[in-house]
Amino acid sequence: MMKALATNNKHKTLIIACGALSHEIFALIKTNQWSHLAVTCLPAHYHHRPALIPEALRKKIRQNRDQYPNIYVMYGDCGTGGLLDKVLEDEQVSRIDGPHCFSFFSGNKQFDEWSGDEITTFYLTDFFCRYFETFVWEALGLDRRDDMAEFVFGNYKKVVFIAQTENPELQAKAKQIAKRLKLEYEYRFTGYGDMRSSLASLPVRTGPPRDVV
């Protein structure tokens, strides 16, 4: 029995994204009026357990394949060691280029130029700055053992805030985070980097809506 593609979605591309990127994706969609894009997210805390990402993405792709003619993934490799790309190859789905969000927010080419000299840098994005307490401090157990902070961050030399928006409150918070970690601080306004161009390049649809079994 054949099942028709959902009429409401037949001209849309579904973005499957890390939950840590949802705010930025929705902001770009709203600003640019990209009504042909729909979004669903995996939990942001998978950032701490990258082994969960590949199969979770496979499941999400298969859950939505019947509903959208196009699916695009907004994830870097994110510590999966190539396993994410293997899943996407199997499922014939593309993703944004780059190893992680710090890179594609900066622009992958620019980040490559920076990163050779920045192995001792701890990066923040708007999301990681906004949710530092819950997503970094508590996730690492430092709310229970703050004496371990020096051990965890001892090999870092500076905090670099890669900012998507020019937000004075987040800038002040990022400075406080650097001070708390006893690290140097640097601010870089990058905007949305390669995320913007990758979303802008997505078609309304590829070919006619297809029927699926």
Backbone as a chain_set.jsonl record, in Angstrom:
{"seq": "MMKALATNNKHKTLIIACGALSHEIFALIKTNQWSHLAVTCLPAHYHHRPALIPEALRKKIRQNRDQYPNIYVMYGDCGTGGLLDKVLEDEQVSRIDGPHCFSFFSGNKQFDEWSGDEITTFYLTDFFCRYFETFVWEALGLDRRDDMAEFVFGNYKKVVFIAQTENPELQAKAKQIAKRLKLEYEYRFTGYGDMRSSLASLPVRTGPPRDVV", "coords": {"N": [[0.852, -1.195, 0.0], [0.568, 2.217, -0.882], [1.764, 5.223, 0.505], [1.026, 8.579, 0.591], [3.036, 11.521, 0.447], [2.895, 13.877, 3.106], [0.665, 16.542, 2.573], [0.995, 19.165, 3.608], [3.698, 19.319, 3.987], [5.002, 18.938, 1.614], [6.547, 20.685, 0.138], [8.619, 21.308, 1.762], [11.779, 21.386, 3.538], [13.159, 19.399, 5.997], [14.942, 20.229, 8.837], [17.126, 18.535, 10.835], [18.418, 18.931, 13.918], [20.969, 19.665, 16.393], [19.904, 20.283, 19.684], [21.141, 22.42, 20.897], [21.418, 24.277, 18.952], [19.018, 25.253, 18.206], [17.802, 27.77, 18.797], [19.26, 29.602, 17.244], [18.803, 28.621, 14.654], [15.999, 28.916, 14.378], [15.894, 31.686, 14.623], [17.195, 32.531, 12.283], [15.476, 31.451, 10.345], [13.117, 32.881, 10.871], [13.949, 35.573, 10.468], [14.714, 35.551, 7.786], [12.475, 34.647, 6.569], [12.114, 31.973, 5.772], [10.013, 29.972, 4.938], [9.857, 27.462, 3.923], [11.322, 25.753, 5.42], [11.43, 23.374, 8.003], [11.828, 22.333, 11.423], [13.309, 19.986, 13.624], [14.616, 18.677, 16.671], [17.344, 16.984, 18.302], [18.131, 16.071, 21.701], [19.993, 18.563, 23.463], [21.838, 17.74, 25.35], [23.1, 15.535, 24.337], [25.465, 16.365, 23.387], [27.335, 15.846, 25.348], [27.461, 13.156, 25.232], [28.449, 11.871, 22.724], [28.405, 9.395, 21.445], [25.792, 8.637, 21.325], [24.631, 10.076, 19.315], [24.758, 9.304, 16.428], [22.977, 6.999, 15.964], [20.644, 7.984, 17.053], [20.105, 10.048, 15.306], [19.72, 8.545, 12.981], [17.342, 7.218, 13.641], [15.618, 9.431, 13.903], [15.658, 10.457, 11.314], [14.442, 8.341, 9.883], [11.949, 8.318, 11.077], [10.839, 10.593, 10.015], [11.085, 10.554, 7.283], [9.004, 9.844, 5.56], [7.445, 12.072, 5.598], [8.635, 14.357, 4.553], [10.134, 15.721, 1.611], [12.784, 16.375, 1.553], [15.592, 16.133, 3.72], [17.809, 17.566, 6.025], [20.792, 17.76, 7.918], [21.815, 19.423, 10.807], [24.423, 19.261, 12.243], [27.775, 19.058, 13.342], [30.578, 16.787, 13.076], [30.976, 16.339, 15.747], [32.372, 14.825, 17.696], [31.851, 12.165, 17.114], [33.548, 10.587, 15.745], [33.438, 10.04, 12.986], [31.296, 8.311, 12.755], [28.774, 9.446, 12.617], [28.744, 10.484, 9.998], [28.841, 8.102, 8.584], [26.312, 7.003, 9.132], [24.713, 8.976, 7.902], [25.517, 8.682, 5.279], [24.539, 6.101, 4.787], [21.816, 6.657, 4.997], [21.464, 8.484, 3.056], [21.511, 11.297, 3.4], [22.399, 14.715, 3.783], [24.694, 16.892, 5.591], [25.652, 19.919, 7.358], [28.878, 21.237, 6.63], [31.831, 20.673, 8.584], [33.583, 20.147, 11.73], [32.36, 20.708, 14.188], [30.076, 22.898, 16.007], [31.432, 25.214, 16.803], [33.233, 25.583, 14.812], [31.676, 25.833, 12.369], [30.102, 28.038, 13.043], [32.03, 29.988, 13.206], [32.843, 30.015, 10.642], [34.088, 27.656, 8.617], [36.533, 27.737, 7.198], [37.818, 29.967, 8.311], [37.984, 29.119, 10.978], [39.712, 26.958, 10.761], [42.078, 28.286, 10.275], [42.451, 29.586, 12.686], [42.508, 27.52, 14.6], [44.833, 25.998, 14.722], [46.568, 27.23, 16.431], [45.212, 27.211, 18.768], [44.733, 25.126, 20.57], [44.568, 25.076, 23.254], [42.309, 26.46, 23.929], [39.162, 27.29, 25.311], [36.006, 27.205, 24.096], [33.102, 29.266, 23.79], [29.723, 29.527, 22.73], [26.772, 31.483, 21.967], [24.754, 29.871, 23.082], [26.173, 28.116, 24.86], [27.251, 29.97, 26.565], [24.963, 31.193, 27.628], [23.765, 29.049, 28.963], [25.686, 28.097, 30.711], [25.924, 27.33, 33.427], [24.162, 25.102, 33.817], [24.713, 23.465, 31.605], [27.429, 23.164, 31.383], [28.923, 23.6, 33.889], [27.37, 22.196, 35.915], [26.942, 19.845, 34.49], [29.467, 18.76, 34.398], [29.804, 18.153, 36.98], [30.797, 20.043, 38.674], [29.379, 21.668, 40.308], [29.115, 20.245, 42.555], [31.704, 19.641, 43.236], [33.569, 22.015, 43.215], [36.215, 22.401, 43.593], [37.459, 20.874, 41.762], [37.609, 22.244, 39.433], [39.977, 23.466, 38.582], [41.453, 21.248, 37.863], [39.908, 20.242, 35.733], [39.907, 22.371, 33.875], [42.518, 23.07, 33.744], [44.43, 22.831, 31.687], [43.725, 24.628, 29.806], [44.136, 27.89, 28.336], [42.78, 30.178, 27.585], [39.503, 31.67, 27.27], [37.385, 31.813, 24.554], [34.844, 33.635, 23.279], [32.67, 32.945, 20.915], [30.484, 34.695, 19.328], [27.081, 34.742, 18.353], [25.199, 36.711, 18.341], [25.13, 40.247, 19.018], [25.227, 40.781, 22.056], [25.161, 42.441, 24.957], [24.719, 41.496, 27.599], [25.332, 38.761, 27.457], [27.993, 38.992, 26.725], [29.081, 40.144, 29.026], [28.603, 38.059, 30.792], [30.188, 36.048, 29.676], [32.732, 37.1, 30.137], [32.776, 36.929, 32.923], [32.697, 34.173, 33.201], [35.196, 33.464, 32.163], [36.818, 34.723, 34.044], [36.081, 33.29, 36.312], [37.083, 30.8, 35.651], [39.69, 31.395, 35.664], [41.064, 32.188, 33.367], [42.362, 33.707, 30.354], [40.541, 36.095, 28.351], [38.69, 36.383, 25.327], [36.811, 38.005, 22.849], [34.826, 37.301, 20.042], [32.885, 38.331, 17.505], [31.057, 36.49, 15.406], [28.688, 36.046, 14.17], [26.354, 34.036, 12.39], [27.879, 32.528, 10.747], [28.82, 29.787, 8.718], [26.432, 28.488, 9.032], [24.309, 30.135, 8.242], [24.691, 30.397, 5.413], [24.5, 27.735, 4.632], [21.853, 27.036, 5.27], [20.529, 28.87, 3.671], [21.029, 27.868, 1.187], [19.432, 25.673, 0.855], [16.981, 23.904, -0.977], [13.535, 24.615, -1.9], [12.249, 22.297, -2.596], [13.328, 19.092, -3.818], [12.793, 17.899, -6.836], [9.641, 16.264, -7.687], [7.045, 15.747, -5.157], [7.355, 12.647, -3.524], [6.002, 9.344, -3.494], [5.944, 6.969, -0.868], [6.677, 3.726, 0.374]], "CA": [[0.0, 0.0, 0.0], [1.383, 3.416, -0.995], [1.399, 6.313, 1.408], [1.403, 9.849, -0.026], [3.738, 12.501, 1.275], [1.96, 14.823, 3.727], [0.479, 17.715, 1.717], [1.518, 20.374, 4.238], [5.158, 19.285, 4.033], [5.55, 18.453, 0.346], [7.518, 21.639, -0.386], [9.503, 21.691, 2.861], [12.965, 20.642, 3.939], [13.239, 19.24, 7.446], [16.253, 20.344, 9.458], [17.311, 17.797, 12.09], [19.518, 19.701, 14.505], [21.29, 19.611, 17.815], [19.088, 21.211, 20.444], [21.928, 23.612, 21.241], [21.412, 25.181, 17.803], [17.641, 25.541, 17.818], [17.517, 29.202, 18.88], [19.883, 30.27, 16.097], [18.118, 28.186, 13.433], [14.702, 29.575, 14.324], [16.124, 33.116, 14.384], [17.49, 32.697, 10.858], [14.26, 31.16, 9.586], [12.191, 34.003, 11.05], [14.503, 36.779, 9.855], [14.77, 35.409, 6.33], [11.174, 34.166, 6.109], [12.308, 30.697, 5.077], [8.855, 29.181, 5.335], [9.989, 26.094, 3.395], [12.141, 24.97, 6.342], [10.864, 22.905, 9.267], [12.921, 21.988, 12.332], [13.153, 19.112, 14.783], [15.92, 18.644, 17.338], [17.74, 15.993, 19.287], [18.471, 16.756, 22.961], [21.293, 19.241, 23.497], [22.796, 17.061, 26.231], [23.871, 14.539, 23.58], [26.806, 16.945, 23.239], [28.201, 15.204, 26.322], [27.483, 11.712, 24.961], [28.387, 11.83, 21.257], [28.136, 8.041, 20.944], [24.353, 8.49, 21.133], [24.137, 10.918, 18.226], [24.516, 8.69, 15.12], [21.773, 6.18, 15.868], [19.5, 8.85, 17.325], [19.827, 10.721, 14.043], [19.14, 7.566, 12.058], [15.95, 7.02, 14.045], [14.867, 10.645, 13.599], [15.523, 10.502, 9.85], [13.465, 7.343, 9.45], [10.636, 8.736, 11.575], [10.337, 11.741, 9.26], [11.34, 10.428, 5.854], [7.739, 9.78, 4.833], [6.721, 13.328, 5.708], [9.35, 15.458, 3.916], [10.905, 15.307, 0.442], [14.2, 16.647, 1.814], [16.043, 16.202, 5.106], [19.169, 18.099, 6.142], [21.237, 17.627, 9.304], [22.616, 20.524, 11.337], [25.366, 18.735, 13.223], [29.114, 18.716, 12.92], [30.882, 15.42, 13.507], [30.657, 16.447, 17.175], [33.006, 13.803, 18.515], [31.381, 10.812, 16.801], [34.627, 9.844, 15.091], [33.038, 9.619, 11.65], [30.129, 7.427, 12.76], [27.63, 10.216, 12.145], [28.787, 10.53, 8.533], [28.504, 6.769, 8.075], [24.848, 6.914, 9.193], [24.144, 9.854, 6.896], [25.771, 8.041, 3.992], [23.569, 5.012, 4.675], [20.46, 7.21, 4.864], [21.492, 9.413, 1.918], [21.165, 12.622, 3.915], [23.564, 15.589, 3.896], [24.803, 17.742, 6.768], [26.531, 21.065, 7.245], [30.294, 20.915, 6.733], [32.528, 21.116, 9.776], [33.709, 19.187, 12.82], [31.512, 21.072, 15.329], [29.423, 24.2, 15.826], [32.397, 26.302, 16.958], [33.847, 25.758, 13.502], [30.818, 26.401, 11.33], [29.698, 29.384, 13.432], [33.148, 30.879, 12.886], [33.204, 29.827, 9.243], [35.057, 26.561, 8.719], [37.843, 28.163, 6.696], [38.414, 30.844, 9.326], [38.296, 28.339, 12.172], [40.916, 26.177, 10.465], [43.233, 29.187, 10.42], [42.623, 29.877, 14.104], [42.578, 26.395, 15.53], [46.172, 25.442, 14.858], [47.234, 27.883, 17.555], [44.262, 27.387, 19.856], [44.398, 23.846, 21.174], [44.33, 25.311, 24.687], [41.208, 27.413, 24.025], [37.823, 26.82, 25.651], [35.093, 28.023, 23.305], [31.705, 29.478, 24.133], [28.797, 30.146, 21.785], [25.673, 32.099, 22.722], [24.084, 28.828, 23.863], [27.018, 27.641, 25.96], [27.368, 31.065, 27.523], [23.663, 31.381, 28.288], [23.441, 27.9, 29.818], [26.948, 27.584, 31.239], [25.744, 26.689, 34.739], [23.553, 23.773, 33.712], [25.219, 22.639, 30.521], [28.87, 22.927, 31.562], [29.339, 23.48, 35.288], [26.672, 21.097, 36.565], [27.141, 18.619, 33.711], [30.784, 18.225, 34.76], [29.8, 17.851, 38.411], [31.554, 21.057, 39.412], [28.512, 22.249, 41.328], [29.342, 19.424, 43.754], [33.136, 19.635, 43.542], [34.162, 23.13, 42.496], [37.664, 22.317, 43.731], [37.962, 20.13, 40.609], [37.605, 23.116, 38.26], [41.352, 23.656, 38.112], [41.847, 20.001, 37.201], [39.176, 20.128, 34.467], [40.249, 23.44, 32.946], [43.894, 23.457, 33.989], [45.253, 22.868, 30.479], [43.277, 25.721, 28.947], [44.77, 29.184, 28.573], [41.859, 31.292, 27.398], [38.127, 31.483, 26.837], [37.011, 32.601, 23.381], [33.403, 33.704, 23.095], [32.261, 33.056, 19.515], [29.131, 35.208, 19.542], [26.164, 34.786, 17.219], [24.492, 37.993, 18.419], [25.847, 41.257, 19.794], [24.415, 40.819, 23.263], [26.012, 42.895, 26.063], [24.554, 40.649, 28.784], [26.116, 37.543, 27.253], [29.407, 39.362, 26.753], [29.453, 40.298, 30.436], [28.606, 36.734, 31.393], [31.363, 35.334, 29.169], [33.886, 37.623, 30.875], [32.715, 36.358, 34.257], [33.072, 32.76, 33.087], [36.656, 33.428, 32.015], [37.382, 35.076, 35.347], [35.808, 32.157, 37.2], [37.979, 29.711, 35.278], [41.053, 31.937, 35.756], [41.607, 32.12, 32.016], [42.279, 34.918, 29.547], [39.253, 36.211, 27.674], [38.663, 37.022, 24.011], [35.477, 38.075, 22.246], [34.787, 37.337, 18.584], [31.546, 38.309, 16.931], [31.106, 35.778, 14.123], [27.368, 35.861, 13.599], [25.932, 32.647, 12.193], [28.893, 31.839, 9.967], [28.397, 28.905, 7.63], [25.053, 28.052, 9.226], [23.43, 30.967, 7.417], [24.812, 30.068, 3.991], [24.044, 26.36, 4.387], [20.389, 27.055, 5.271], [20.082, 29.655, 2.518], [21.215, 27.089, -0.04], [18.52, 24.536, 0.793], [15.887, 24.149, -1.922], [12.165, 24.413, -1.445], [12.113, 20.851, -2.692], [14.099, 18.468, -4.875], [11.918, 17.037, -7.617], [8.23, 16.221, -7.256], [6.798, 14.964, -3.965], [7.42, 11.237, -3.851], [5.259, 8.391, -2.694], [6.811, 6.035, -0.192], [5.984, 2.496, 0.791]], "C": [[0.889, 1.246, 0.0], [0.854, 4.513, -0.082], [1.895, 7.621, 0.812], [2.122, 10.737, 0.972], [2.732, 13.501, 1.825], [1.891, 16.115, 2.924], [1.127, 18.96, 2.312], [3.037, 20.459, 4.183], [5.805, 19.029, 2.678], [6.547, 19.415, -0.288], [8.57, 22.024, 0.659], [10.747, 20.807, 2.952], [12.968, 20.583, 5.458], [14.688, 19.34, 7.893], [16.236, 19.524, 10.74], [18.574, 18.344, 12.735], [19.785, 19.307, 15.941], [20.439, 20.658, 18.539], [19.821, 22.489, 20.83], [21.942, 24.641, 20.12], [20.015, 25.696, 17.465], [17.344, 27.045, 17.799], [18.037, 29.931, 17.652], [19.18, 29.889, 14.792], [16.771, 28.887, 13.298], [14.849, 31.076, 14.07], [16.392, 33.383, 12.909], [16.251, 32.459, 10.004], [13.285, 32.332, 9.667], [12.685, 35.241, 10.311], [14.43, 36.727, 8.34], [13.475, 34.896, 5.71], [11.308, 32.898, 5.265], [11.188, 29.731, 5.485], [8.905, 27.746, 4.821], [10.846, 25.206, 4.306], [11.355, 24.632, 7.601], [12.016, 22.387, 10.122], [12.458, 20.973, 13.372], [14.543, 18.903, 15.369], [16.102, 17.39, 18.181], [18.155, 16.734, 20.557], [19.873, 17.356, 22.941], [22.311, 18.483, 24.333], [23.522, 15.908, 25.541], [25.281, 15.044, 23.287], [27.796, 16.261, 24.176], [28.31, 13.699, 26.099], [27.388, 11.494, 23.454], [28.131, 10.445, 20.682], [26.651, 7.821, 20.682], [23.852, 9.161, 19.857], [23.85, 10.142, 16.933], [23.214, 7.906, 15.025], [20.516, 6.973, 16.203], [19.114, 9.623, 16.066], [19.206, 9.76, 13.028], [17.647, 7.372, 12.355], [15.096, 8.221, 13.662], [14.655, 10.792, 12.09], [14.423, 9.554, 9.389], [12.056, 7.676, 9.925], [10.004, 9.804, 10.68], [10.465, 11.609, 7.743], [10.044, 10.447, 5.033], [7.025, 11.13, 4.756], [7.357, 14.485, 4.942], [10.136, 14.96, 2.702], [12.403, 15.484, 0.635], [14.458, 16.685, 3.32], [17.493, 16.664, 5.107], [19.548, 18.099, 7.621], [22.149, 18.789, 9.69], [23.402, 20.025, 12.546], [26.738, 18.731, 12.57], [29.355, 17.248, 13.249], [30.666, 15.285, 15.01], [31.17, 15.278, 18.008], [32.552, 12.392, 18.232], [32.428, 9.98, 16.067], [34.256, 9.299, 13.728], [31.796, 8.754, 11.599], [28.871, 8.161, 12.309], [27.602, 10.24, 10.619], [28.468, 9.176, 7.913], [26.987, 6.584, 8.069], [24.222, 7.757, 8.084], [24.39, 9.327, 5.487], [24.768, 6.907, 3.756], [22.177, 5.547, 4.358], [20.337, 8.204, 3.714], [20.973, 10.804, 2.309], [22.449, 13.425, 4.083], [23.54, 16.37, 5.203], [25.662, 18.951, 6.455], [27.983, 20.607, 7.376], [30.852, 21.395, 8.067], [32.565, 20.085, 10.873], [32.785, 19.447, 13.989], [30.981, 22.478, 15.112], [30.39, 25.363, 15.989], [33.033, 26.629, 15.61], [32.886, 26.395, 12.507], [30.213, 27.737, 11.738], [30.793, 30.399, 13.089], [33.349, 31.006, 11.385], [34.317, 28.805, 9.237], [36.455, 26.956, 8.257], [38.557, 29.022, 7.726], [38.829, 30.049, 10.559], [39.547, 27.493, 11.957], [42.165, 27.028, 10.643], [43.51, 29.488, 11.882], [43.091, 28.668, 14.892], [43.961, 25.792, 15.691], [46.911, 25.995, 16.063], [46.369, 27.905, 18.812], [43.827, 26.068, 20.49], [44.095, 23.993, 22.664], [43.207, 26.328, 24.918], [39.907, 26.698, 24.379], [36.833, 27.758, 24.982], [33.705, 28.095, 23.931], [30.96, 29.97, 22.898], [27.725, 30.85, 22.623], [25.002, 31.067, 23.627], [24.913, 28.419, 25.068], [27.247, 28.733, 27.0], [26.085, 31.205, 28.33], [23.381, 30.272, 29.298], [24.685, 27.272, 30.44], [26.749, 26.811, 32.542], [25.232, 25.252, 34.588], [24.268, 22.883, 32.721], [26.712, 22.35, 30.62], [29.177, 22.639, 33.026], [28.692, 22.283, 35.975], [26.889, 19.788, 35.825], [28.474, 17.957, 34.033], [30.894, 17.927, 36.253], [30.512, 18.879, 39.257], [30.7, 21.802, 40.422], [28.648, 21.493, 42.647], [30.794, 19.439, 44.191], [33.801, 20.777, 42.786], [35.677, 23.161, 42.624], [38.298, 21.564, 42.565], [38.06, 20.995, 39.354], [39.012, 23.305, 37.693], [41.86, 22.419, 37.385], [41.202, 19.906, 35.816], [39.667, 21.143, 33.445], [41.72, 23.847, 33.014], [44.767, 23.562, 32.762], [44.823, 23.951, 29.491], [43.994, 27.016, 29.327], [43.807, 30.354, 28.419], [40.468, 30.802, 27.024], [37.899, 32.38, 25.626], [35.504, 32.504, 23.212], [33.12, 33.979, 21.627], [30.784, 33.434, 19.525], [28.319, 35.228, 18.259], [25.398, 36.108, 17.177], [25.317, 38.96, 19.257], [25.014, 41.575, 21.04], [25.294, 41.22, 24.45], [25.902, 42.016, 27.306], [25.361, 39.364, 28.653], [27.611, 37.843, 27.257], [29.894, 39.502, 28.192], [29.532, 38.942, 31.117], [29.831, 35.94, 30.948], [32.631, 35.798, 29.879], [33.94, 37.036, 32.278], [33.102, 34.889, 34.255], [34.587, 32.629, 32.984], [37.336, 33.74, 33.342], [37.236, 33.924, 36.331], [36.764, 31.0, 36.933], [39.447, 30.113, 35.344], [41.787, 31.831, 34.426], [41.529, 33.494, 31.357], [40.947, 34.914, 28.805], [39.415, 36.911, 26.335], [37.25, 36.918, 23.444], [35.605, 38.145, 20.736], [33.331, 37.285, 18.135], [31.624, 37.683, 15.548], [29.756, 35.73, 13.437], [27.075, 34.372, 13.445], [26.865, 31.858, 11.279], [28.315, 31.009, 8.839], [26.989, 28.359, 7.823], [24.11, 28.837, 8.319], [23.486, 30.528, 5.955], [24.314, 28.662, 3.692], [22.525, 26.295, 4.367], [19.85, 27.806, 4.054], [20.154, 28.854, 1.226], [20.217, 25.949, -0.195], [17.326, 24.851, -0.11], [14.53, 24.031, -1.257], [11.825, 22.938, -1.525], [13.023, 20.372, -3.81], [13.179, 17.516, -5.617], [10.509, 17.046, -7.083], [8.09, 15.472, -5.942], [6.732, 13.485, -4.322], [6.486, 10.429, -2.959], [6.238, 7.428, -2.063], [5.995, 4.839, 0.251], [5.698, 2.564, 2.279]], "O": [[1.842, 1.335, 0.775], [-0.355, 4.692, 0.069], [3.091, 7.754, 0.552], [1.853, 10.707, 2.173], [1.825, 13.93, 1.113], [2.92, 16.72, 2.624], [1.748, 19.735, 1.584], [3.605, 21.543, 4.315], [7.028, 18.915, 2.593], [7.317, 19.014, -1.161], [9.328, 22.972, 0.452], [10.76, 19.658, 2.511], [12.798, 21.604, 6.126], [15.555, 18.625, 7.39], [15.429, 19.782, 11.633], [19.665, 18.237, 12.176], [18.948, 18.702, 16.612], [20.279, 21.78, 18.058], [19.194, 23.522, 21.064], [22.424, 25.758, 20.31], [19.853, 26.489, 16.538], [16.698, 27.534, 16.871], [17.345, 30.776, 17.084], [18.984, 30.738, 13.922], [16.437, 29.393, 12.227], [14.022, 31.672, 13.379], [15.877, 34.349, 12.346], [16.007, 33.19, 9.043], [12.697, 32.731, 8.661], [11.913, 35.888, 9.603], [14.124, 37.724, 7.686], [13.377, 34.729, 4.494], [10.705, 32.769, 4.2], [11.397, 28.805, 6.269], [8.099, 26.909, 5.227], [11.07, 24.036, 3.995], [10.7, 25.492, 8.189], [13.07, 22.039, 9.591], [11.364, 21.083, 13.925], [15.537, 18.947, 14.644], [15.142, 16.819, 18.698], [18.498, 17.915, 20.49], [20.82, 16.733, 22.46], [23.512, 18.562, 24.071], [24.466, 15.356, 26.104], [26.179, 14.261, 22.978], [28.969, 16.111, 23.835], [29.154, 13.04, 26.706], [26.378, 10.997, 22.958], [27.683, 10.328, 19.541], [26.279, 6.935, 19.913], [22.765, 8.843, 19.374], [22.766, 10.313, 16.376], [22.429, 8.124, 14.103], [19.438, 6.669, 15.693], [17.93, 9.828, 15.797], [18.278, 10.124, 12.306], [16.812, 7.363, 11.451], [13.985, 8.061, 13.157], [13.583, 11.208, 11.65], [13.568, 9.935, 8.589], [11.079, 7.353, 9.25], [8.78, 9.906, 10.597], [9.994, 12.475, 7.005], [10.007, 11.007, 3.937], [6.113, 11.311, 3.95], [6.696, 15.495, 4.701], [10.74, 13.889, 2.757], [13.203, 14.828, -0.033], [13.648, 17.202, 4.089], [18.303, 16.212, 4.297], [18.718, 18.404, 8.477], [23.119, 19.096, 8.997], [23.084, 20.327, 13.696], [26.86, 18.435, 11.381], [28.431, 16.544, 13.657], [30.225, 14.24, 15.488], [30.485, 14.8, 18.913], [32.831, 11.491, 19.023], [32.209, 8.798, 15.8], [34.705, 8.218, 13.348], [31.282, 8.482, 10.513], [27.995, 7.561, 11.685], [26.549, 10.039, 10.015], [27.885, 9.112, 6.831], [26.434, 6.062, 7.101], [23.304, 7.302, 7.402], [23.555, 9.509, 4.6], [24.218, 6.772, 2.663], [21.447, 4.967, 3.554], [19.25, 8.706, 3.429], [20.122, 11.388, 1.639], [23.477, 12.876, 4.481], [22.496, 16.495, 5.843], [26.32, 19.005, 5.416], [28.282, 19.694, 8.146], [30.401, 22.402, 8.613], [31.682, 19.232, 10.953], [32.447, 18.517, 14.722], [31.371, 23.166, 14.169], [30.19, 26.409, 15.372], [33.331, 27.785, 15.307], [33.23, 27.388, 11.867], [29.836, 28.516, 10.862], [30.499, 31.537, 12.725], [33.944, 31.971, 10.906], [35.386, 29.053, 9.795], [37.449, 26.551, 8.862], [39.746, 28.838, 7.987], [39.9, 30.279, 11.119], [40.352, 27.332, 12.873], [43.193, 26.538, 11.111], [44.665, 29.63, 12.282], [43.967, 28.777, 15.749], [44.234, 25.138, 16.697], [47.767, 25.328, 16.645], [46.731, 28.533, 19.807], [42.676, 25.921, 20.9], [43.443, 23.135, 23.259], [43.153, 26.976, 25.963], [39.589, 25.645, 23.826], [36.815, 28.958, 25.259], [33.207, 27.132, 24.513], [31.504, 30.743, 22.109], [27.774, 30.813, 23.853], [24.715, 31.345, 24.791], [24.4, 28.382, 26.186], [27.417, 28.442, 28.184], [26.116, 31.321, 29.555], [22.822, 30.527, 30.365], [24.732, 26.063, 30.668], [27.347, 25.752, 32.732], [25.794, 24.314, 35.154], [24.421, 21.684, 32.955], [27.206, 21.401, 30.01], [29.642, 21.55, 33.361], [29.388, 21.448, 36.552], [27.01, 18.734, 36.45], [28.601, 16.735, 33.95], [31.945, 17.501, 36.734], [30.806, 18.629, 40.426], [31.226, 22.491, 41.295], [28.341, 22.022, 43.715], [31.093, 19.27, 45.373], [34.521, 20.538, 41.817], [36.354, 23.855, 41.867], [39.515, 21.599, 42.387], [38.542, 20.531, 38.321], [39.209, 23.304, 36.478], [42.605, 22.524, 36.411], [41.861, 19.538, 34.843], [39.827, 20.81, 32.27], [42.123, 24.845, 32.416], [45.75, 24.302, 32.772], [45.474, 24.166, 28.468], [44.4, 27.21, 30.472], [43.988, 31.399, 29.045], [40.283, 29.687, 26.534], [38.19, 33.575, 25.672], [34.959, 31.417, 23.024], [33.303, 35.098, 21.147], [29.926, 32.571, 19.712], [28.795, 35.67, 17.214], [24.998, 36.567, 16.108], [26.107, 38.543, 20.104], [24.215, 42.511, 21.059], [26.1, 40.41, 24.907], [26.898, 41.812, 28.0], [25.997, 38.922, 29.61], [28.407, 37.036, 27.738], [30.981, 39.039, 28.537], [30.426, 38.701, 31.928], [30.443, 35.238, 31.753], [33.504, 34.987, 30.189], [35.012, 36.687, 32.771], [33.752, 34.408, 35.184], [35.189, 31.781, 33.643], [38.316, 33.094, 33.714], [38.157, 33.622, 37.089], [37.201, 30.311, 37.855], [40.337, 29.295, 35.113], [42.953, 31.444, 34.362], [40.727, 34.339, 31.756], [40.309, 33.873, 28.65], [40.158, 37.884, 26.205], [36.591, 35.884, 23.55], [36.384, 38.936, 20.204], [32.637, 36.296, 18.369], [32.188, 38.271, 14.625], [29.675, 35.408, 12.251], [27.495, 33.555, 14.265], [26.667, 30.663, 11.063], [27.439, 31.459, 8.101], [26.404, 27.822, 6.882], [23.216, 28.261, 7.699], [22.447, 30.312, 5.33], [23.766, 28.415, 2.618], [21.952, 25.581, 3.544], [18.833, 27.419, 3.479], [19.421, 29.133, 0.277], [20.154, 25.322, -1.253], [16.735, 25.927, -0.019], [14.391, 23.429, -0.192], [11.185, 22.391, -0.627], [13.442, 21.162, -4.656], [12.823, 16.456, -5.103], [10.209, 17.761, -6.127], [8.936, 14.634, -5.63], [6.115, 13.115, -5.321], [6.222, 10.798, -1.815], [7.261, 7.102, -2.665], [4.787, 4.93, 0.471], [5.12, 1.633, 2.84]]}, "num_chains": 1, "name": "protein.A"}
